[in-house]
Amino acid sequence: MKKSDQKTTTDAALFAATTTPDLGIPYGSCLLEDSPDPCMIVVIGASGDLTARKLMPALYNLYLKDALPDPFVIVGCSRSDFSDEGFREKMGVSLREKGAMDESKWESFASRLFYRSIQYDDPSSFSALARNLNELDMRYHTAGNRLFYLAIPPFLYETIARALGEAGLSAGTGENEPWSRVVVEKPFGSDLETAVALNRTLHSHFQEKQVFRIDHYLAKETVQNILMFRFANAVFEPVWNRTYIGSVSIISAETLGVEHRAGYYEQAGVLRDMFQNHMMQLLALIAMETPSRFEADQVRDEKVKVYRALRPFPVDNINDFIVLGQYGLGTIDNHEVPGYRDEPGVDPHSLTPTYAKMKVFIDNWRWQGVPFYLTSGKRLARKVTEISIQLKEVPHSMFRNVLGEHITANRLILGIYPDEKISLTFQTKNPGAKVCLRSVTMDFYYRQNYTGPVLDAYEKVLLDCMLGDHMLFWRQDGVELCWSFLTPILQSCESCANLPDMLRIYESGSWGPPSDADPTTEVAHS
Ligand code: BG6
């Protein structure tokens, strides 16, 4: 091939590559990479809310998208008594209630649903389950692969992990033998000690690679996109450091209150419910160094380095670094809502925080001196999750004689919810004779030019568990490091002496405690 032809071909290839995204599906369909091995999905806690609201709809949707393994079997287990038929009917009813039931394939999907009643504290019940699963395996050729999803209250995790192990159901690493995997949802313990104990029990029966610790924030498309945005573009990484970035603000605000979860939330509060997991994941994705490959362990190694570099909280002057609040009476969407202490199941004198804002620092070269503000709360003015990267002002203004010294600095917003977007605010000249600057914003909407199918968070995590891909799951060391960071804060905040003074009551529908309580330089959200 002549050199000139070669160039034309390369140009043509480049042209195709750059124009393909406009056709709607960039670089081929991104929905499914591989199809999972035949397997059995065993849901422990199948009569509960999570199964009906999240897991079964996700599994059915995967089936409709032809994304479940072929063959597959789903076995629901819990203490309640159901026949296979009764369980199918219950699942059908709840899917129809959700209003998202596509009846066309329900009968064939339902024929793969089974139910086994088990007693959580009875080893013989698990031995019987093991025999049942073997029979189903033989009948449906699911190759001995099993995914155990623990859709049960966290205090039962250790009991069930032990029972599965003792019944021989945890054996199977997938290396030249069928695999057995276990899926757990947060909270992974309630402090460092309990998290270590939980990990120890899990590891007595399952190897780390068999364990999938879910964080549903990681399954959000816009959260996954943070890595692509940072590391697939040359333009942002050079400024992604202390030289150019003044502060980072990560907010996850909700309008919902505690709902029917007082039993859990009274013990957890916002620090355990949102910070130990989701907020720490967002922080790591923004702050981590570049992994050399897009592989689960390389990405998780880099996140862990961020957690290791977190500056320990100065518990002596904790009030300069954290604001805690609890929602009081107020108005959300024009409806009056009760304060936290008047919610069903909540202690009328409760000191549980429903809001926290903390200032954290990462002690490494990239981030030395840059404050990261993490905010999360319930019953706030608006449901919004976003990350705001505040760049520094220009080092010297050549316009100072006409405009004064101050020029508004650039800001980059990564919108996670409800706006799935990336916005960059920068300065331009205002049209007209007079020299005047104005801030303008360039927006990219995540779904722009994409019309293909998408997976919801539970569909994505279930699929990844079946594929054995750990990218979107917590690793043990990350969990423990985050608890190590938070436990002194929890201890200090929860000690009876400090908490009554620290906890500010805020009006429901506001943006949290009044700013006089706020030690941080506010970074406004969009
Ligand atoms: C959960 C918390 O993990 O995340 C809830 O337990 C919270 O209290 C929820 O409401 C928020 O998730 P999202 O996806 O609605 O921001």
Residues whose N, C-alpha, C, O or C-beta is under 5 A from the ligand:
A	BS01	BG6	D273
